């Protein structure tokens, strides 16, 4: 990332609050960050970057496109501040959208977007001014000069962020063409790995399920009419993903009930869905429990890491969903997963020695302790920290949420085995979120030293920080170097 700070000509604005010691409120925190965390590489093991854009080395037209073309975090706060939809997802130019976002920024103090956006301006573009309506024109020009140069293309943005590997999110029916092309391109050193995301095959309750099964079947060469057909198609696509370097899966499941174990009800859910009928809640639960049990064992056989995201309530605004589709900033924190449900899923696989390495995420922070405690019941000697409590996710990836996640994991589990941060982002400019996390991590551990709760042993604590930043996840998922 750029280390050259450029004062914008003609702008008498407030200098950024992001100093070298941003968020580092103690000397131990500062030492841990600057001596250990700051220069560690990044393994972004869960993101939503487009592999085609990586392969084609996308060049952004301007910072409006780079920031606002697909960022539902920013769309959400812009709507909250009364910005008309035309300037959020509508037909306005990216310059107009950027200007409206710049007007919004001073209102966002306390929101992580305020921190993230200024970190991105500083790290990628050398801009150390606050973004607002007055500074926007000069920042627009400065950022665009970088984005329209070789240093602003997609691969350069990844490389300058010290990203050693990243994992995209891919549907089982995807042909993974661009992953194969990237792997063949020796000029780009960052590993770009696919992630198996079978949500559309799991959510039998969704209207698009029957159409999706046709797509999945075509990709796998399987005519799908039964549960066995679904399993056969998923197995074939898993093997194909393995051949393209895949090592992880990811599932988003809201608040499922995995205590239901009824194969006939699972079959009935599928039959109804294929016939245009609505399955009962019990039947949906039976289907999801059955498919996830099958998938977990399939992942374990292949040495995959299984990621499970719980607690999201999606597409709350029906009118906007019908107009714009999913992932447009109209989702919410939902109910957490019942403890008995999570235990049923993990235990059903564990008793058969079929539980894969697993990362558990919750959007509902009231579930933190529950997930840490459940994870600790399923560790074994095969992999250190086999069942992980994942990083603070989505509505929780802010200062308070990250600190809570770290404290809860440390108090009930083992923080030193944690696999660390991810961006969960569609933006090539999101990598400063790893810096944000690392500063918070050092803030927490440094605070323990200052309070006398941990020894001032910087070899010990520095090694712990380096492990959490990169080493643990590199070992856990398994990447070269």
N, C-alpha and C positions, 0 to 999 in steps of 0.2 A: 504494500500500500504506500501511497505517496507520503513522504515525510517532509515535503516542502510546503510551508504555510504561506499563503499569498493574501496580503491585505488588498481588498477590493478597492480599486481606484474610484475616488469620488464618493465613497460610502462612509459616512461617519456613524457607524453602528456599534452596538455593544459587542465586545470581543467574546468569543465562546467561553462558556463555563467549563468546557471539557479540557482540563489541564492534564499534565502527565500523571497526576495523582487523583484523577477523577474517581470518586467513590471509595478511595483508599484512605480510611479515616484514622489509621494507626501506622506507626513505623513498621511493625511486623507485617501488616498487610502490604505496605509499599514494597518491602523487601521481597516478600514472596512473589508479588506480581512481577516486579522488574527483573528479578534474578532468575525466576523460574517459569512463570506462566506466559509472559509477554511474547516470547519467541518460539513457543511450541507450535508445531504444525497443526493443521486442522483435518479431522476426518468428519465430514458432514454426512452422517450416516442416515439421515432422513430429511430429504428435501423434495421440492416439486419443480426443480428446474427441467426445462425441455431439452432432451438429449439432441434433438435436431438442431436447436440453436447452439448447443455446444459444438457439435460437429461442424456446422456451417460458420462458426465463429461470428455469431450475430453482432452486428454493429448497430447500436441504438441511434436513432435520429437525434434524440435530445434527452435531457433528464426527465422531462415529462413522461416520455414513453418508458424509460427505465424505472421510474418510480411509480407511475400511476396506471399503467396498462393492465395490471392484474393484481394489485395489492388491496385485498379487501379490508385489511387493517386501516389503511388510509381512507378508503371509501367510507368506512363506517364513521370515522370521526368527522369527516367532511359533512356527511349528512347530519350528524349530531349538531354541527355548527350552522345548519341551515343552508348549506350549499345546494343549489338545484341539481337534479340528477344529470342534466345536460353537461355539467362540469365535473361529474363524478365518473359515470360510465357512458355518458351520452356522446353526442356528435361534436361537441366543442373540440377545438384543437388542443394538442398537448400543451402548448404554451398557455392557453387560457386555463386549462386544468391545473397546471403548475402554479400559475398566479393565484388561483383560488385556494390551492393548498397552502401556499406561502401566507396568504391572509389568515388561514386557519391556525398556523403553527403557534403564534403567541398565546392562543387559547388552550394549548395542549400541555402546559406545565403540569407535571404530575403523572402524565401518561407516558408509557415507555416509547411511544413514537417520537416524542420530543427528544429523548436521549438518542434513539437509534438514528433518526434523521440527521442530527448534528454530528454524530459519530461518522456517518457515511460521508457527509460533506467534508469533514476534516480528513478522514483517512484516504478516500479515493480522489478528492479534488483539491485538497490543500486549502479549503475554505474555513477560516477561523472566525467567521462572523455569524451572528444569529440570523436565521431565515425569517423574514417577514415581508410585508408588501414593499417596503422601501429597499431592502437589500435584494429582492427577488431578481430584478433585471440583471444586475452584475453577476449574481450567483448563476443565473441561467447561462450567461455567456461563458463564465469560467468553467462550469461543469461540462458544457457542451464541447468546449475545446478538447477536453480530455476524452469524452465519449466518442468524439468523431475522429480521434487519432488511433493509431495502432494500440496504444495503451488502454483504450476504452472498449476494445472488442471483448466478447464474452470470455474467451480463453485467458486473455491478459488479466481480466478482473479476477478470475479464479486463481491464476498463478501468483499474482501480486498479493493475494490474501494468504499465501502459504498453505493452500489446500492440497493435501497429498492424495485424498480420495473423497469421493462423494457418491451417494446412492440416490438415484431418482426414484419415482413412484410410477409403477407400470402395470397396466392391466394384463391378466393372463393371455388375452387374445392378441396383444401387441406383437408385431413381428421383430421388434428390437433391432431393426435395421441400423439405426444410428449408433446403438451401443456397439454393434459389431464393427462398424466403420471407425468409430473412435478407438477401439481396441487395436485396430490394424494401423492406426496413425501413430508412428513412433515420434512424431514431432511434438506431441502433447504428453507430458509426463504424468499428469493427474489421472488417477484411476477413476473411471466413471462406470459404476456398476448399477444394474437394474435391481429393482425391488418388486417382488411378487405381491400384487395387491388385489386379492380376489373378492372384493366387497360385493360386486354386482352378482356374483354367484352365490353369495351368502345371504343376501337380503331378498329372500323369496317373497316378502311382503310388498316389494316395490313393483309398480306397474310395468316397468321396463324389463323385468326379470325374464319373461318368455322370449322376448326379442334378443336379449343378451345371450341366452343359452344357445340360440342359433349361431350367433357370432362365435361364441366359445367353441361350439361343436365344429364349426367350419375350420377354425384355426387348428384344432386338435385332430381333425379327421374322424370325429365320433358323432354319430347321430344320437342326440340326447333326448331320452324320454323317461328315464328312471334315475334313481339315486346312484346306482352303479355306473350309469353312463356319465353322470356329473363327476363322479370320482375318477373314472377312467380318463375323461377329458382333462381334468385338473392335473392328474399324474403326468400325462404326456406334456402338458405345458410346463410343468415344474421341471421336467427333464430338459426341455428346450431352454428354459431360463438358466439352469445350471450350466449348460453348454456355452452360454453367453456371459458367464462370470457371476451370476446371481448368488448371493449368500444370505439374503434376508427376505422375510415376508412382512407384510403389514396389513392389519385389519382394523377397521373402525366399527364399533358395535353398540354404541349408545349405552343402554342399561339392560343387557340380555339376561335371560334366566337359563343358565346352563344346568340347573338341577333337573330339568325335564329330560328324561331319557326314554324315548318311545319311538322306535323306528317306524312303526305303522303310522304314527301321527306325522312324522317327518315325510313319509311317502305321500300322505294325504295333503300336506301343505304344498308339495310340488305338483301333485295332480290338479289341485284347485287352481294354482297359479297358471299352469299351462292351459287350463280351460277357461281362463278369464274370470274365475271366481276369487273371492277374498278368503284366504286362510284364517282360521281362528288364531288368537294370540298363543294359545297352547301349542298349536301345530307349528307356528312360526318358531317358537322356542325350541321345539323338538327338532326341527330342521336345522336350526343354527347350531345346536349342541352336537348334532350328529356330524355335520360337515366340519365344524371346527375340531372335533375329536379326530376325524380322519386326517385333516390337514396337519394338525400338530404332530401326529405320528409320521406323516410324509415328510415334514420338515426335519424331524429328528433323524430320520434315515439319511438325509442329505447334508446333515451338519449345519442346517440353516439356523439363523436367529429369528425367532417369531416376535413381532411387535404387535401389541394389543392396545388400542386406544379406546378408552371408555369415557362415557359421561357427556358426549356432545348431543345437543338437541338441534337438529338442522332444519333450515328452510322455514323459519317461523312465519315469515311474511309471505303469505300465499300470493298476493297480487304482484309483489316484486319477483317472486320465484317464477311465476308464469310469464313475466315480461323479460327477465334477465337470466333465469336458470339458477343453478347452484353456485356456491362459493363466491357470493357477491356481498358478504358482510351482514347477512341476516340469520346467523346462527347464534346459539346461546349455550351457556352452561346448563346441562341437564342433571338429572338424578344420577348418583353414582351407581356402581355395580354392587348388588348385595354380596356380602361376604360369602354366603353359602354358595352363590352362583359361581364366583371366581374359584373357590375351593373345589367345587365339583369338576370344573373343566381341568384344572391343573392335576388334581388327584386321579382323575380317570385316566390320564396319560401316564402319570408317574407310576401307578401300580403295574403298568405294562412295560416299564422302562422305556417309555416312548415320549417323554417330555423333552422338547427341544430347549435350547437356550432361549430365554424369553425376556422381553422388556415390557413392563407394564406402565401405561400412562393414564392419568385421570385428568379430565377437565374440571372435575369437582374437587377442590382442594380439601373438602371435608373427608375425602376418602384417602388422603395421604397415608395416615398411620395404618389404615386397614390394608392397603396394598403393600406397604413395607413389611408388615407382620406376616401377611400371606406369603410374600416372596421368600421370607426367611424360613418358612416351613418346607421348602422344596429344594434347598441347596444340596449338592453332593460333591464328591471329589472330582467329578469329570471336568468341571470348569469352575474356576473361582467366580463367585457371584453369579451363579447360573441363572437365577431369576432376579432380574433387576427392577428397581423402582426408577422409572425413567425421569428425564428432566421435566421441569415445570413447563407446561404445554399450553400454547395458544393464549387463552385469557389469563394464564398464570405466569407467562414469561416476562415478568417485570421484577423490580427490585424486591418487593415484599414477597411475591410468589416464589422467586428463586431462593430467597433466604429461608422461607418456610420449608420448601422442598429439601434443602440441604440440612436444616436442623432436624426435620422429621426423619430423614434417612439416617443421619448420624445418631440420633437418639435411640432408634429402634433397630436399625440395621448396621451396616459397616460402610461408612462414607468412603474409605480409602479404595474400595473396590468399584466405585461408581463409574459408569461409562460416559458420563459428561453430557455436553451440550450438543444441540443440533439446531439448524435454522428453521426447518419445517416451512420453507419459503419458496416462492416462485421467482424471486428477484436475485439477480447476479450481484446486487449491492448489499446483500444481507449479512455478509460475513462478519462485520463488526459486532453482530449479536454474540459471536463467540468471545470477543474481547469483553463485551458487557458482562457475560456470564463469568469469565475468568476474574474480572475485577471483583465481582460479588463473592465468588468463591474465596479469593484471598482476603476480602473484607471479613468474611465469616471466620475463617481459620485464624487470621491475624488478630481478630477480636478475642478469640479464645486465649491466645498467647498474652495479649495485653491484660486480660482479666485473670491470668494465672490458672486458666483451665487447661492449658496445653504447654508443653515445654518449649522453650525458645531454641529448639534444635532445628536449625534451618536445613541441614542435610536430610533429616527425617521428614520434616514438613514440606520442604521443597520437592522431594521425591514424590510425596503424596500428591502435591499439586500437579506436577508433571504427568503423573499417572492419570489423574482425573481429566486433565486437559486433552490427552491424546493416547498415552500408552495403553490404558485399560481397554478402550474401545478397539484399538488396532489389534490387540491380542484376542479380545472377545469375539470379534467378527472374523478376524483373520485376513489381514492385507499384508502385502510384501513391503519390506522396508520400515 
